[in-house]
Amino acid sequence: MMLSPTFATLATLKARAARLRAAAAAEGRPMGHSTSLEALAHACGCRDWNTLSIRAAKAPDASVLRSGDHVAGTYLHQWFTGVVRSIDPLQSGAGYRVSLKFDAPVDVIPFESMSNLRQHVTVDIGADGCSPDRTSDGTPHLVLEL
């Protein structure tokens, strides 16, 4: 499966590369930073990291999303894949209200002793695919990566 950097900022691409490094290390095959960036670039269909980073530096535009599109990203620090149920421009013109149905429920509580599963969410996002609302550590509630 080829990944798409449509909504990926340089920060989200580097976070993907870090997850790739961590997964490789967990499998007992250490991977360097530059190797993970190059592997990610190839997975996104680019010939190298420089090409991918230039593509990501261009301003993404959430207006390309349509109902029925399959997306992935993070919601309250949890990785998800899902389907866009609806997307509507905000009256202010500063973004979109997007409703998503996750493929699998996402547990939005980080504590093992508690759980709160969500499978449907409606969130306001900017043109960059990120919600303006932030968690206490400054991370956007929703970040679309595909």
C-alpha positions in Angstrom: 0.0 0.0 0.0 1.4 3.4 -0.9 1.1 6.1 1.7 -0.1 9.6 0.7 1.5 12.7 2.1 -1.6 14.9 1.2 -2.0 16.3 4.7 1.4 15.4 6.1 3.5 18.3 7.4 7.2 17.9 7.8 6.5 17.3 11.6 4.0 14.5 10.9 6.3 12.9 8.4 9.2 13.0 10.8 6.9 11.5 13.5 6.0 8.7 11.0 9.7 8.1 10.5 10.3 7.9 14.3 7.5 5.3 14.5 9.1 3.4 11.7 12.5 3.5 13.6 10.8 2.4 16.8 9.0 -0.5 15.1 12.3 -1.6 13.5 14.1 -1.5 16.8 11.4 -3.5 18.5 11.9 -6.2 15.8 15.7 -6.2 16.6 16.8 -4.4 13.5 18.0 -0.9 14.4 17.4 1.8 11.8 19.1 5.2 11.6 17.3 8.5 11.2 18.2 9.1 7.6 17.4 5.5 6.6 13.9 5.8 8.1 13.3 9.1 6.3 14.3 7.5 3.0 12.2 4.4 3.6 9.2 6.6 4.4 9.8 8.6 1.2 9.8 5.4 -0.8 6.5 4.2 0.9 4.9 7.5 -0.1 6.0 7.0 -3.7 8.8 9.5 -3.8 12.3 8.8 -5.0 14.0 10.3 -1.8 13.4 12.3 1.3 14.2 15.6 -0.4 11.4 15.0 -2.9 8.9 14.1 -0.1 9.9 17.0 2.1 9.4 19.5 -0.8 6.0 18.0 -1.5 5.0 18.2 2.2 6.2 21.8 2.4 3.6 22.8 -0.1 0.4 23.9 1.7 -2.0 21.0 2.0 -5.6 21.7 1.3 -8.4 19.8 3.0 -10.8 20.8 0.2 -9.7 17.8 -1.7 -11.5 15.5 0.8 -14.9 14.1 -0.2 -17.4 12.0 1.6 -16.4 8.4 1.3 -12.6 9.1 1.2 -10.5 6.8 3.3 -8.1 8.7 5.7 -5.7 8.0 8.5 -4.1 10.1 11.2 -4.2 10.6 14.9 -7.1 11.5 17.2 -6.2 12.4 20.7 -2.7 10.8 20.3 -4.3 7.5 18.9 -3.6 6.3 15.4 -6.7 5.6 13.3 -7.9 4.8 9.8 -11.4 5.7 8.8 -13.9 7.1 6.3 -15.0 10.7 5.8 -18.7 10.7 6.4 -19.1 14.4 5.6 -17.0 17.5 5.1 -18.5 21.0 5.1 -16.8 24.4 5.0 -17.0 26.5 8.2 -19.0 29.7 7.9 -15.9 31.7 8.9 -14.1 30.3 5.9 -11.3 29.2 8.2 -11.5 25.5 7.6 -13.9 22.6 7.5 -16.1 20.5 9.8 -15.4 16.9 9.1 -17.2 13.8 10.4 -15.3 10.6 10.5 -16.1 7.0 11.1 -13.1 5.1 12.4 -12.5 1.6 11.0 -11.9 0.4 14.6 -12.9 2.2 17.8 -10.3 4.5 19.3 -9.7 4.6 23.0 -9.3 8.3 23.9 -8.3 7.8 27.5 -4.6 7.1 28.0 -5.0 5.3 31.3 -5.1 1.5 31.3 -7.6 1.5 34.2 -10.2 3.4 32.2 -11.5 3.3 28.7 -13.6 5.5 26.4 -14.0 4.1 22.9 -15.1 6.4 20.0 -15.9 5.3 16.5 -17.6 8.5 15.2 -16.2 12.0 15.6 -17.0 15.4 14.2 -14.1 17.9 14.4 -13.3 21.3 12.9 -10.0 21.3 10.9 -7.9 23.8 9.1 -6.9 23.6 5.5 -3.8 21.7 6.7 -5.9 18.8 8.0 -5.2 19.7 11.7 -7.7 20.7 14.3 -7.2 24.1 15.9 -8.1 22.5 19.3 -5.1 21.2 21.2 -4.4 18.8 24.0 -2.7 20.0 27.1 0.7 19.2 25.5 -0.1 21.3 22.5 -0.9 18.5 20.1 -3.9 19.0 17.8 -6.9 16.8 18.7 -7.0 15.6 15.1 -4.3 15.3 12.5 -5.2 13.9 9.1 -2.2 12.2 7.4 -3.8 10.7 4.3 
